[in-house]
Amino acid sequence: MEILWIKDYCKKKYYEKVILTNSTDNEIIHDIFTRINNAKNYKNLKNIIRESFNSNSQLKLEQAIRAKRKRFYDAQNQHTKKKSIDLEYAVWRKLSDKSVELGSSLSETIEYLISETNKKTKVSKKFKDIKKDLNHLLNL
């Protein structure tokens, strides 16, 4: 699976004309990417990259693959699977400001606000019940 991710990453960068290699000669670059596309196993692919790519490009490739791997495995588990929601900009801005204030992520802030709302609802219900009981006692 990672072989395909690496090949896709390299192919995308190649077509975007991003120079990943130590060489700037178009023929050499084309040869390197042909070798990458023809690589049959992970070890050969890594050797080609190690020999041909500059260190900055190797680092970016590793980071991209690490991120892709994390997203892939997170998507396998329901509790880590990411969901998206549409927010109006003004709402997102308020949520973002609250997140900064709390020092937490947007998801953690949403959870916090929901739990605070639930607590407020429970307290409000208790006060209504107490008020009702007090009125009942005073009417006796």
C-alpha positions, 0 to 999 in steps of 0.5 A: 500500500505504501509503495502506491502512496510513494509512487503517487506522491512522486508522480504528482510532484513530477507532473507539477515539475517539483525538483525532488532529486539531486539533479536538475537535468531533465533526462536524469529526472525522467530516468529516476521517475521511470525507475520509481514507477518500475520499482517492484518492492519497497526496498528497491523503491527506498534505495532509489529514493535514498540515492536520488532524492535530496535530503529535503525532498526525502524528509517531505516524502516521509512526512507525507507518507506518515500523514497518509498512513495516520489518516488511513489507519484513523479512518479504520476506527470509528472513534478516530475517523474524522467527520466534517461539518459546515460552519458559517465563518462567524460561527467558526470564528467564535468557536476558534476564539473559544478554542484559543481561550481554552487552549484546546482543539476545535473538537475538544471545545465543542465537547466542552461546550456540549457538556457545559450545556448539559450541566446547565440543563440539569441544574436548571431542571433541579432548580425547577423541581426544588421551586415546585416542591417549595411552592407545594410546601408553602401551599400546605 
